[in-house]
């Protein structure tokens, strides 16, 4: 099966997957793996290749994010066990006020995701999100979606994340990344506002597993919470396991973006790899655990962390299998060959093309780079000639590349599992949020294209 029939089969398969998970309560891992196998057969992949494709999709996810999830979850567990997460939440509250925890989380995610992948950023910041929910009594779902939104917007718009950098270079403005960064910051305004209000709305309609804990903690005074943990660590000790990985990744990205070479650049590239950076954070978390007098709980805490992240890893890897099957089929080629029908849409053309590719195969970065490659020869035909025009095309591609995040996207499973959401609630909250902010983004980009 190829062409339009394969796209129709994909849409039907995604619908069936949603129904099986949400209505019939089939485990997401089994559902996604089954749908992936069925799509591979329908797509006409050679039978001998299908096991290899499934294995590559599964292992590729572990390569890219598996260890990051384990290390990030361990850091989060230590921060919660020592009371450091509560201390960090209190520091954030003192900075922005108790009445605005959702805004604080969203902006925190937006800043962190400029140098850090959104998946890693969510894992790193999740302990603060949970502590803020307990500290303020705010909806856990609202904070989850705000954090997800802030991370996602920066991830697709602002270098030095790889997607926007690759698109800028492919489209011929790789030497003018300052312009891309500035336009990316400007284009973040509408989606951040839209995501914030959507998060507040959906937080009233969905109850997550974390909300029970938040309600219980909210009934205690802050003094009682402090007493339950004993003496809290210092602010610097609490920040170190989170800030050091972020700084290492940021420095590595800056050196790479500037094109610098040499021994220092090599060392920073090594230290800035997410696995190594979070490994450094894990070491600092272990030191925090020991200095807080809880070293006896080191083994049990590690064991509980592995038990917690096991299901997350399996479901996330299954999403990688679905993406790999789609990428190995003829679907992307078909979309590319028939892209000309959308060329009359102007700035909406790169948005729609990236959105189709994103929804089909799951990876925002792949959607950005693939769309940029398709658009590059058409820039003059589409009327995008100035550097500002091309920068807006990069933004339109980024906007499409977050529309929408669903079961074939590892970020969907990171957000839903760490946020205590069921898959069906994940569709109602995270997936719908990515649609809302995608539309808000392209509307702002269109308006900017009229005046810039």
C-alpha positions as CSV (number, residue, x, y, z in Angstrom):
1,X,0.0,0.0,0.0
2,X,1.4,3.4,-1.0
3,X,0.4,7.0,-1.5
4,X,-3.0,8.4,-0.4
5,X,-4.2,4.9,0.7
6,X,-1.3,4.6,3.1
7,X,-2.1,8.0,4.6
8,X,-5.7,7.0,5.1
9,X,-4.6,3.8,6.7
10,X,-2.3,5.8,9.0
11,X,-5.2,8.1,10.1
12,X,-7.4,5.0,10.7
13,X,-4.6,3.3,12.7
14,X,-4.1,6.4,14.9
15,X,-7.9,6.6,15.6
16,X,-8.0,2.9,16.4
17,X,-5.0,3.3,18.7
18,X,-6.7,6.1,20.6
19,X,-9.9,4.1,21.0
20,X,-8.1,1.0,22.2
21,X,-6.1,2.9,24.8
22,X,-8.8,5.2,26.1
23,X,-12.0,3.2,25.7
24,X,-11.0,-0.4,25.9
25,X,-8.1,0.2,28.3
26,X,-5.5,-1.8,26.3
27,X,-2.0,-1.0,27.6
28,X,-0.4,1.7,25.4
29,X,2.7,-0.5,24.9
30,X,0.8,-3.4,23.4
31,X,-1.5,-1.0,21.4
32,X,1.3,1.0,19.8
33,X,3.4,-2.1,19.0
34,X,0.4,-3.8,17.5
35,X,-0.5,-0.8,15.4
36,X,3.1,-0.4,14.3
37,X,3.3,-4.0,13.1
38,X,0.0,-3.7,11.3
39,X,1.1,-0.4,9.6
40,X,4.4,-2.0,8.5
41,X,2.5,-4.8,6.9
42,X,0.0,-2.5,5.2
43,X,2.8,-0.2,4.0
44,X,4.3,-3.2,2.2
45,X,7.6,-3.2,4.0
46,X,9.5,-6.4,3.1
47,X,8.7,-9.1,5.7
48,X,12.4,-9.7,6.4
49,X,13.0,-6.0,7.2
50,X,10.1,-5.5,9.6
51,X,11.8,-7.0,12.7
52,X,14.8,-4.8,12.0
53,X,12.7,-1.7,11.6
54,X,10.9,-2.4,14.9
55,X,14.2,-3.1,16.6
56,X,15.8,0.1,15.3
57,X,12.8,2.2,16.4
58,X,12.8,0.7,19.8
59,X,16.6,0.9,20.4
60,X,16.8,4.4,18.8
61,X,14.5,5.8,21.5
62,X,16.7,4.3,24.2
63,X,19.7,5.8,22.5
64,X,18.3,9.3,22.4
65,X,16.4,9.6,25.6
66,X,16.4,6.3,27.6
67,X,19.4,7.0,29.9
68,X,18.3,10.7,30.1
69,X,15.0,9.6,31.6
70,X,16.6,7.3,34.1
71,X,19.1,9.9,35.3
72,X,16.6,12.7,35.3
73,X,14.1,10.6,37.3
74,X,16.8,9.8,39.8
75,X,17.7,13.4,40.3
76,X,14.1,14.2,40.8
77,X,13.7,11.4,43.4
78,X,16.6,12.8,45.4
79,X,15.3,16.3,45.2
80,X,12.0,15.1,46.6
81,X,13.5,12.8,49.2
82,X,15.7,15.5,50.7
83,X,13.2,18.3,50.5
84,X,15.2,20.1,47.9
85,X,12.3,20.3,45.5
86,X,10.2,22.0,48.2
87,X,13.0,24.5,48.8
88,X,13.3,25.2,45.1
89,X,9.5,25.7,44.8
90,X,9.7,28.2,47.7
91,X,12.5,30.1,45.9
92,X,10.4,30.3,42.7
93,X,7.3,31.4,44.7
94,X,9.3,34.2,46.4
95,X,10.5,35.3,43.0
96,X,7.2,35.4,41.1
97,X,4.5,35.3,43.8
98,X,2.3,32.5,45.1
99,X,-0.6,33.5,42.8
100,X,1.4,32.8,39.6
101,X,3.0,29.3,39.8
102,X,1.7,28.3,36.3
103,X,3.3,31.4,34.7
104,X,6.5,30.7,36.6
105,X,6.7,27.1,35.4
106,X,5.9,28.1,31.8
107,X,8.6,30.8,31.6
108,X,11.1,28.5,33.4
109,X,10.5,25.8,30.8
110,X,10.8,28.3,28.0
111,X,14.2,29.5,29.2
112,X,15.6,26.1,30.0
113,X,14.6,24.6,26.6
114,X,16.6,27.2,24.6
115,X,19.8,25.1,25.2
116,X,18.2,21.8,26.3
117,X,15.9,19.4,24.5
118,X,12.3,19.6,25.7
119,X,12.2,15.9,26.7
120,X,15.3,16.4,29.0
121,X,14.0,19.7,30.2
122,X,10.7,18.3,31.4
123,X,12.5,15.5,33.2
124,X,14.8,18.0,34.9
125,X,12.1,20.5,35.9
126,X,9.4,18.0,36.9
127,X,10.4,17.9,40.6
128,X,10.0,21.7,40.8
129,X,6.6,21.4,39.1
130,X,5.4,18.8,41.6
131,X,6.7,20.8,44.5
132,X,5.0,23.9,43.3
133,X,1.7,22.0,43.0
134,X,2.1,20.8,46.6
135,X,3.3,24.2,47.9
136,X,0.6,26.3,46.2
137,X,-2.3,23.9,45.8
138,X,-2.4,24.7,42.1
139,X,-3.7,22.1,39.6
140,X,-1.0,19.6,38.7
141,X,-2.5,19.4,35.2
142,X,-2.2,23.1,34.7
143,X,1.4,23.2,35.8
144,X,2.2,20.1,33.6
145,X,0.7,21.7,30.5
146,X,2.3,25.1,31.2
147,X,5.7,23.4,31.6
148,X,5.2,21.3,28.5
149,X,4.2,24.4,26.5
150,X,7.1,26.6,27.6
151,X,9.6,23.8,26.8
152,X,8.0,23.0,23.4
153,X,7.9,26.6,22.2
154,X,11.6,27.3,22.7
155,X,12.5,23.8,21.4
156,X,11.1,24.6,17.9
157,X,11.8,28.3,17.7
158,X,15.0,29.3,19.3
159,X,18.6,28.2,18.5
160,X,20.8,26.6,19.8
161,X,18.3,23.7,19.7
162,X,19.2,21.6,16.6
163,X,15.9,22.0,14.7
164,X,15.9,25.8,14.1
165,X,19.7,25.8,13.5
166,X,19.4,23.1,10.8
167,X,16.5,24.9,9.2
168,X,18.3,28.2,9.2
169,X,21.4,26.6,7.6
170,X,19.3,24.7,5.0
171,X,17.4,27.9,4.1
172,X,20.6,30.0,3.7
173,X,20.6,32.1,6.9
174,X,22.8,30.0,9.0
175,X,25.3,32.9,9.4
176,X,22.6,35.1,10.8
177,X,21.4,33.1,13.8
178,X,21.1,36.2,15.9
179,X,18.2,37.2,13.7
180,X,16.7,33.7,14.0
181,X,17.0,33.9,17.8
182,X,15.4,37.4,17.9
183,X,12.5,36.4,15.6
184,X,12.1,33.1,17.6
185,X,11.8,35.1,20.9
186,X,9.2,37.4,19.2
187,X,7.2,34.5,17.8
188,X,7.0,32.9,21.2
189,X,4.6,35.5,22.6
190,X,1.3,34.3,21.1
191,X,1.9,30.6,21.8
192,X,3.0,31.2,25.4
193,X,-0.1,33.2,26.1
194,X,-2.4,30.7,24.3
195,X,-0.7,27.8,26.1
196,X,-1.0,29.5,29.5
197,X,-4.8,30.1,29.2
198,X,-5.4,26.7,27.7
199,X,-3.5,25.1,30.6
200,X,-5.6,27.0,33.2
201,X,-8.8,25.9,31.4
202,X,-7.9,22.2,31.0
203,X,-6.6,22.1,34.6
204,X,-10.2,22.6,35.8
205,X,-11.5,19.6,33.8
206,X,-8.8,16.9,34.3
207,X,-7.5,15.4,37.6
208,X,-4.1,13.9,37.5
209,X,-2.6,11.4,39.9
210,X,-0.4,14.2,41.3
211,X,-3.5,16.3,42.3
212,X,-4.3,13.9,45.2
213,X,-0.8,14.5,46.6
214,X,-1.1,18.2,46.0
215,X,-4.5,18.4,47.8
216,X,-3.1,16.5,50.8
217,X,0.0,18.7,51.0
218,X,-2.1,21.8,50.6
219,X,-4.0,21.1,53.8
220,X,-0.7,21.4,55.7
221,X,0.9,24.6,56.7
222,X,4.3,25.4,55.2
223,X,5.8,25.0,58.7
224,X,4.3,21.5,58.9
225,X,5.8,20.6,55.5
226,X,9.2,21.9,56.6
227,X,9.0,19.9,59.8
228,X,8.2,16.7,57.9
229,X,11.5,17.0,56.0
230,X,13.6,18.3,58.8
231,X,16.2,20.9,58.0
232,X,16.2,21.7,54.2
233,X,19.4,21.9,52.2
234,X,20.8,25.3,51.1
235,X,19.5,26.9,47.9
236,X,22.8,26.4,46.2
237,X,22.9,22.7,47.0
238,X,19.3,22.3,45.7
239,X,20.0,24.1,42.5
240,X,23.3,22.4,41.6
241,X,21.9,19.1,40.3
242,X,19.6,21.0,38.0
243,X,21.6,24.0,37.0
244,X,24.9,22.3,36.3
245,X,23.5,20.0,33.6
246,X,21.7,22.9,32.0
247,X,24.8,25.0,32.0
248,X,26.9,22.2,30.5
249,X,24.4,21.6,27.7
250,X,24.1,25.4,27.1
251,X,27.9,25.9,26.9
252,X,28.2,23.0,24.5
253,X,25.4,24.4,22.3
254,X,26.9,27.9,22.2
255,X,30.3,26.6,21.2
256,X,28.8,24.4,18.5
257,X,26.6,27.3,17.2
258,X,29.6,29.6,17.1
259,X,31.6,27.0,15.1
260,X,34.5,27.0,17.5
261,X,36.9,24.1,17.5
262,X,39.9,23.0,19.6
263,X,40.4,21.0,22.8
264,X,38.0,23.1,24.9
265,X,35.2,22.7,22.3
266,X,35.8,18.9,22.4
267,X,35.6,18.8,26.1
268,X,32.5,20.9,26.2
269,X,30.9,18.8,23.5
270,X,31.5,15.7,25.7
271,X,30.3,17.4,28.9
272,X,27.3,18.9,27.2
273,X,25.9,15.6,25.8
274,X,22.7,15.1,27.7
275,X,23.8,11.7,29.1
276,X,27.0,13.2,30.5
277,X,25.5,16.4,31.7
278,X,22.7,14.6,33.6
279,X,25.3,12.2,34.9
280,X,27.1,15.1,36.5
281,X,23.7,16.2,37.9
282,X,23.2,12.7,39.3
283,X,26.6,12.8,41.0
284,X,25.7,16.2,42.6
285,X,22.3,14.7,43.7
286,X,24.1,11.8,45.4
287,X,26.3,14.3,47.2
288,X,23.1,16.1,48.3
289,X,21.6,12.9,49.5
290,X,24.7,12.1,51.6
291,X,25.0,15.6,53.1
292,X,21.3,15.6,54.0
293,X,21.8,12.5,56.2
294,X,19.9,10.1,53.9
295,X,22.7,8.0,52.5
296,X,21.1,4.8,53.9
297,X,18.3,5.3,51.4
298,X,20.6,5.5,48.4
299,X,20.0,1.9,47.2
300,X,16.3,1.8,47.8
301,X,15.8,5.2,46.1
302,X,17.7,4.0,43.0
303,X,15.7,0.8,42.9
304,X,12.4,2.7,43.2
305,X,13.5,5.1,40.5
306,X,14.2,2.2,38.1
307,X,10.8,0.6,38.9
308,X,9.1,3.9,38.2
309,X,10.8,4.7,34.9
310,X,10.5,1.2,33.5
311,X,6.9,1.5,32.1
312,X,7.7,5.0,30.8
313,X,10.7,3.8,28.9
314,X,8.8,0.9,27.3
315,X,5.9,3.1,26.2
316,X,8.2,5.8,24.9
317,X,10.3,3.2,23.0
318,X,7.0,1.8,21.4
319,X,6.3,5.4,20.2
320,X,9.7,5.3,18.6
321,X,8.8,2.1,16.8
322,X,5.7,3.7,15.3
323,X,7.7,6.7,14.1
324,X,10.4,4.4,12.5
325,X,7.7,2.4,10.7
326,X,6.3,5.6,9.2
327,X,9.7,6.8,8.2
328,X,10.5,3.5,6.5
329,X,7.3,3.6,4.5
330,X,6.5,5.6,1.4
331,X,4.4,8.1,3.3
332,X,7.1,10.8,3.6
333,X,8.1,10.5,0.0
334,X,4.5,10.8,-1.1
335,X,4.0,13.9,0.9
336,X,7.2,15.4,-0.5
337,X,6.3,14.6,-4.1
338,X,2.8,16.2,-3.8
339,X,3.9,19.3,-1.8
340,X,3.4,21.5,-4.9
341,X,-0.4,21.6,-4.3
342,X,0.2,23.7,-1.2
343,X,2.6,26.2,-2.6
344,X,-0.1,28.8,-3.2
345,X,-0.6,29.1,0.6
346,X,2.4,31.3,1.2
347,X,3.7,31.3,4.8
348,X,1.0,28.7,5.7
349,X,2.6,26.2,3.2
350,X,5.7,25.4,5.3
351,X,3.5,25.3,8.4
352,X,1.1,22.7,7.0
353,X,3.9,20.6,5.5
354,X,5.8,20.5,8.8
355,X,2.5,19.7,10.6
356,X,1.7,16.8,8.4
357,X,5.2,15.4,8.7
358,X,5.2,15.9,12.5
359,X,1.9,14.2,13.0
360,X,3.0,11.3,10.7
361,X,6.4,10.4,12.2
362,X,6.5,12.0,15.7
363,X,9.8,13.9,15.7
364,X,9.7,17.7,15.7
365,X,13.4,17.9,14.7
366,X,12.9,15.5,11.7
367,X,9.8,17.4,10.7
368,X,11.8,20.7,10.8
369,X,14.8,19.4,8.9
370,X,12.7,17.5,6.3
371,X,10.4,20.5,5.6
372,X,13.4,22.9,5.3
373,X,14.9,20.6,2.7
374,X,11.7,20.6,0.7
375,X,11.1,24.4,1.0
376,X,14.7,25.5,0.3
377,X,14.4,25.3,-3.6
378,X,11.0,27.0,-3.5
379,X,11.9,30.1,-1.5
380,X,12.1,32.4,-4.5
381,X,8.9,30.9,-6.0
382,X,7.1,31.5,-2.7
383,X,8.3,35.1,-2.6
384,X,10.6,34.7,0.5
385,X,13.7,36.6,-0.5
386,X,14.9,38.8,2.5
387,X,16.6,37.5,5.6
388,X,13.6,38.4,7.7
389,X,11.2,36.5,5.3
390,X,13.4,33.4,5.5
391,X,13.6,33.7,9.3
392,X,9.8,33.7,9.4
393,X,9.7,30.6,7.2
394,X,12.0,28.9,9.8
395,X,9.4,29.9,12.4
396,X,6.5,28.7,10.3
397,X,8.3,25.3,10.0
398,X,8.8,25.2,13.7
399,X,5.2,26.0,14.4
400,X,4.1,23.2,12.2
401,X,6.7,20.9,13.8
402,X,4.8,21.0,17.2
403,X,1.4,20.4,15.6
404,X,0.6,17.9,17.0
405,X,2.4,15.8,19.6
406,X,0.7,12.4,20.1
407,X,1.5,8.7,20.7
408,X,4.3,8.5,18.1
409,X,6.2,11.3,19.9
410,X,8.5,10.5,22.9
411,X,7.7,13.9,24.3
412,X,4.0,12.9,24.6
413,X,4.9,10.0,26.8
414,X,7.4,11.9,28.9
415,X,4.8,14.6,29.7
416,X,1.9,12.2,30.3
417,X,3.8,9.7,32.4
418,X,5.7,12.2,34.5
419,X,2.6,14.4,34.7
420,X,0.5,11.6,36.1
421,X,-1.9,11.7,33.1
422,X,-3.6,8.7,31.5
423,X,-3.1,8.5,27.7
424,X,-6.6,9.7,27.0
425,X,-6.2,12.7,29.3
426,X,-2.8,13.3,27.6
427,X,-4.7,13.6,24.3
428,X,-7.2,16.0,25.9
429,X,-4.5,18.1,27.5
430,X,-1.0,17.9,26.0
431,X,-2.0,17.0,22.4
432,X,-4.7,19.6,22.3
433,X,-2.3,22.1,23.7
434,X,0.1,21.5,20.9
435,X,-2.7,22.2,18.4
436,X,-3.7,25.4,20.2
437,X,-0.1,26.8,20.4
438,X,0.6,25.7,16.8
439,X,-2.3,27.7,15.5
440,X,-1.5,30.6,17.8
441,X,2.1,30.5,16.5
442,X,1.2,30.5,12.8
443,X,-1.3,33.3,13.3
444,X,1.4,35.5,14.9
445,X,3.9,34.6,12.2
446,X,1.4,35.5,9.5
447,X,0.7,38.9,11.1
448,X,4.4,39.5,11.4
449,X,4.9,38.6,7.7
450,X,2.5,41.5,6.9
451,X,4.5,44.1,8.7
452,X,8.1,43.0,8.7
